């Protein structure tokens, strides 16, 4: 983990009313060559194993988030209790 900056500001991806230790995903956005640098690093970890960090870049992270919003990954959780398909995703 030596290439992971020690001073990252980790953001927990959990509902506002969430309690307890999770496990939750946490994200940290690294510095790049400017505020909108598509190659700036994005770090992802889980609270139950914070020493394991996955690194991607802002361009790939943004594409993933847009895919989630568009329902492109809904088939992975079909049948899971509490899952509601993304409106309009099957259009």
Secondary structure, 3 states (H helix, E strand, C coil): CCCCCCCCCCEEECCCCCCCCCCCEEEEECCCCCCCCCCCEEEEEECCEEEEEEEEEHHHHHHHHHHHHCCCCHHHCCCCCCCCCCCCCCC
